[in-house]
Amino acid sequence: MKPMVVIPARGGSKGIPGKNIKKLGGKPLIEYTIKAAREVFQDNEIIVSTDDPKIITVVNTIGLNVPFIRPSNLASDSAGTYEVLLHALEHVESTGYNPDVLILLQPTSPFRSSQHIKEAMKLYETSSELEMVVSVSESKANPYFVLFEENEQGYLQNSKKGSFSRRQDCPQVWEFNGAIYIMNVRALKSKRLSEFTKRAKYVMDEISSHDLDTPLDWLVAKAIIEEKHEKATKN
């Protein structure tokens, strides 16, 4: 297997300004993801895709080379992850390296560890038919029980029909947590991520799944870091 890791880190962020290099627990946010990736893959297999010179400086300081600057048309709010991945893939293939599996690690998941990545990779290796292994957490918003849509008359009805009196009795539902995407490169070149059908889930716990998108998310992450530090100093 020939892997390629992409860590997408755009400079602009409205929810948490400068979040990819903002200090969390004394380290730039992106450093958590780079560290986890380096414990599984070689440096030459890891690409940080960014348009921001400040992010490049921080990544270089961590000791990882940034091979290109992402073009401006892939750095706007409307730019899609799919196009960013294809751009990185095209660059790598132009150097003579042709990966067959692409691992997307978003820097907004600081509590995803190298162990999680290794376990997800093992799951991917169990079947040559898989198009993607994606990390998930169990959703608290169950469409059989607490999610509703308006019907044509304007009345709320369950998003998914079922006769369940307790949430515990509903089928489990999962949501992508954004931490790990392992994709077959051949499938990636032929269709968008949303069109993948042969997907397998890699389940992560709630804390490890925590994703940073809003100021509240950041406060929660700080609390998690502080609690981890307290436990470490007591042991």
Wavefront OBJ file of the C-alpha trace (Angstrom):
o trace
v 0.000 0.000 0.000
v 1.261 3.462 -0.961
v -0.251 6.080 1.366
v -0.570 9.827 1.062
v -1.742 12.016 3.954
v -3.372 15.391 3.347
v -3.849 17.893 6.171
v -5.933 20.781 4.780
v -5.278 24.065 6.589
v -6.823 27.134 4.992
v -5.773 30.496 6.379
v -9.225 32.042 6.660
v -11.600 31.018 9.442
v -14.685 32.933 10.503
v -15.763 30.814 13.468
v -12.367 30.790 15.205
v -10.023 33.304 13.525
v -6.623 31.802 12.744
v -7.668 28.545 14.380
v -5.264 26.206 12.574
v -2.246 27.811 14.253
v -3.959 29.211 17.338
v -2.343 27.900 20.530
v -4.242 25.128 22.326
v -2.548 23.830 25.429
v 0.574 25.744 24.448
v 0.836 24.257 20.939
v -0.508 25.357 17.545
v -3.690 23.426 16.814
v -2.268 21.894 13.642
v 0.643 20.399 15.595
v -1.641 17.811 17.216
v -2.592 16.410 13.815
v 0.946 16.549 12.435
v 2.250 14.677 15.490
v -0.401 11.953 15.148
v 0.312 11.578 11.429
v 4.082 11.374 11.941
v 3.658 8.501 14.380
v 2.107 6.438 11.572
v 3.567 7.780 8.313
v 6.863 9.090 6.950
v 7.296 12.864 6.549
v 7.452 12.554 2.752
v 4.013 10.928 2.828
v 2.422 13.891 4.659
v 1.248 17.041 2.897
v -0.093 20.166 4.551
v -2.205 21.953 1.949
v -2.435 25.645 2.794
v -2.654 29.069 1.207
v -1.338 30.919 4.266
v 2.362 31.891 4.683
v 1.863 32.044 8.477
v 0.712 28.436 8.540
v 3.657 27.432 6.351
v 6.045 29.103 8.811
v 4.503 27.263 11.760
v 4.570 23.901 9.957
v 8.204 24.438 8.948
v 9.038 25.268 12.573
v 7.493 21.942 13.595
v 9.921 20.377 11.126
v 7.644 19.427 8.253
v 8.153 20.743 4.744
v 5.216 22.311 2.879
v 5.740 21.389 -0.803
v 3.409 23.947 -2.389
v 1.125 26.907 -1.721
v -2.518 26.168 -2.402
v -3.849 28.351 -5.242
v -6.277 31.144 -4.349
v -9.213 29.501 -6.150
v -8.954 26.618 -3.667
v -8.669 28.856 -0.610
v -12.063 30.566 -0.556
v -15.057 29.751 1.655
v -16.725 28.087 -1.329
v -13.762 25.842 -2.200
v -14.540 22.171 -1.652
v -12.432 19.548 0.097
v -12.709 17.285 -2.932
v -10.955 19.771 -5.202
v -8.272 20.389 -2.558
v -7.566 16.655 -2.372
v -7.352 16.278 -6.148
v -4.957 19.233 -6.314
v -2.653 17.667 -3.698
v -2.869 14.310 -5.438
v -1.962 15.856 -8.778
v 1.105 17.505 -7.224
v 2.329 14.292 -5.638
v 1.844 12.296 -8.824
v 3.828 14.939 -10.740
v 6.825 14.058 -8.559
v 6.639 10.400 -9.596
v 4.897 9.061 -6.488
v 1.544 7.396 -7.193
v -0.364 6.682 -3.974
v -3.239 4.202 -3.917
v -4.742 5.343 -0.617
v -5.328 8.912 0.554
v -5.739 9.736 4.243
v -7.463 13.020 5.039
v -6.744 14.343 8.549
v -8.389 17.642 9.435
v -6.435 19.801 11.921
v -9.644 20.635 13.802
v -9.598 17.203 15.503
v -6.815 17.541 18.093
v -7.874 14.513 20.159
v -7.626 12.037 17.307
v -4.496 10.015 18.081
v -2.064 7.919 16.074
v -3.717 4.832 17.569
v -7.029 5.871 16.051
v -5.350 6.282 12.658
v -3.660 2.879 12.908
v -6.924 1.152 13.819
v -8.783 2.856 10.970
v -6.021 1.838 8.544
v -6.295 -1.793 9.678
v -10.033 -1.653 9.031
v -9.409 -0.270 5.541
v -7.000 -3.127 4.823
v -9.628 -5.782 5.622
v -11.364 -5.408 2.255
v -10.154 -4.494 -1.212
v -13.747 -3.484 -2.061
v -13.847 -0.525 0.327
v -13.956 2.958 -1.141
v -13.623 4.678 2.210
v -13.220 4.161 5.931
v -14.531 7.174 7.829
v -14.421 7.994 11.524
v -17.783 8.470 13.207
v -19.371 8.969 16.586
v -22.849 7.932 17.614
v -25.287 10.744 16.954
v -27.389 12.054 19.807
v -29.832 13.502 17.292
v -31.692 10.346 16.290
v -33.970 10.823 13.241
v -36.403 8.230 14.583
v -36.878 10.103 17.844
v -35.671 13.721 18.127
v -35.278 14.973 14.548
v -38.324 16.380 12.782
v -39.259 17.867 9.407
v -42.203 19.969 8.374
v -44.741 18.282 6.113
v -46.749 20.040 3.385
v -49.257 21.235 5.977
v -46.518 22.774 8.102
v -46.743 20.184 10.872
v -43.696 18.495 12.354
v -43.199 14.823 11.637
v -40.349 12.473 12.467
v -37.518 12.614 9.923
v -37.573 8.825 9.818
v -40.673 6.803 10.540
v -40.702 4.322 13.390
v -42.808 3.412 16.406
v -40.284 3.797 19.212
v -41.254 5.008 22.683
v -37.652 5.243 23.954
v -34.531 6.581 22.296
v -32.603 3.514 23.466
v -34.851 1.314 21.309
v -34.127 3.232 18.086
v -31.584 1.942 15.575
v -28.136 3.427 16.121
v -27.243 6.288 13.794
v -23.780 7.678 13.167
v -22.335 11.032 12.163
v -18.997 11.796 10.529
v -16.778 13.401 13.186
v -14.289 14.840 10.669
v -11.221 13.209 12.216
v -10.220 10.475 9.731
v -11.076 9.750 6.112
v -9.234 6.904 4.386
v -10.027 6.792 0.673
v -9.244 4.598 -2.259
v -7.467 6.860 -4.758
v -8.998 5.118 -7.756
v -12.487 5.754 -6.361
v -11.571 9.340 -5.449
v -10.588 10.091 -9.031
v -13.879 8.776 -10.379
v -16.420 10.393 -8.034
v -16.931 12.809 -5.178
v -16.775 11.705 -1.535
v -20.541 12.068 -1.161
v -21.015 9.540 -3.979
v -19.033 6.789 -2.278
v -21.256 3.826 -1.414
v -18.781 1.252 -0.089
v -18.050 3.013 3.179
v -17.143 1.462 6.511
v -17.320 3.232 9.851
v -14.544 3.570 12.398
v -16.175 4.448 15.715
v -14.564 6.964 18.070
v -15.638 8.120 21.517
v -17.143 11.540 22.164
v -14.008 13.270 23.486
v -11.709 11.894 20.794
v -14.297 12.997 18.220
v -14.418 16.601 19.435
v -14.144 18.948 16.425
v -13.324 22.663 16.642
v -15.565 24.913 14.601
v -16.978 27.527 16.999
v -15.669 29.519 20.002
v -17.670 27.173 22.257
v -15.897 24.171 20.704
v -12.594 25.854 21.539
v -13.579 26.383 25.180
v -14.546 22.721 25.473
v -11.205 21.683 23.949
v -9.338 23.847 26.474
v -11.264 22.166 29.302
v -10.390 18.717 27.925
v -6.703 19.668 27.695
v -6.702 21.014 31.252
v -8.364 17.878 32.601
v -5.864 15.667 30.792
v -3.023 17.725 32.254
v -4.432 17.460 35.795
v -4.752 13.684 35.502
v -1.192 13.396 34.156
v 0.291 15.416 37.012
v -1.548 13.315 39.610
v -0.223 10.027 38.238
l 1 2 3 4 5 6 7 8 9 10 11 12 13 14 15 16 17 18 19 20 21 22 23 24 25 26 27 28 29 30 31 32 33 34 35 36 37 38 39 40 41 42 43 44 45 46 47 48 49 50 51 52 53 54 55 56 57 58 59 60 61 62 63 64 65 66 67 68 69 70 71 72 73 74 75 76 77 78 79 80 81 82 83 84 85 86 87 88 89 90 91 92 93 94 95 96 97 98 99 100 101 102 103 104 105 106 107 108 109 110 111 112 113 114 115 116 117 118 119 120 121 122 123 124 125 126 127 128 129 130 131 132 133 134 135 136 137 138 139 140 141 142 143 144 145 146 147 148 149 150 151 152 153 154 155 156 157 158 159 160 161 162 163 164 165 166 167 168 169 170 171 172 173 174 175 176 177 178 179 180 181 182 183 184 185 186 187 188 189 190 191 192 193 194 195 196 197 198 199 200 201 202 203 204 205 206 207 208 209 210 211 212 213 214 215 216 217 218 219 220 221 222 223 224 225 226 227 228 229 230 231 232 233 234 235
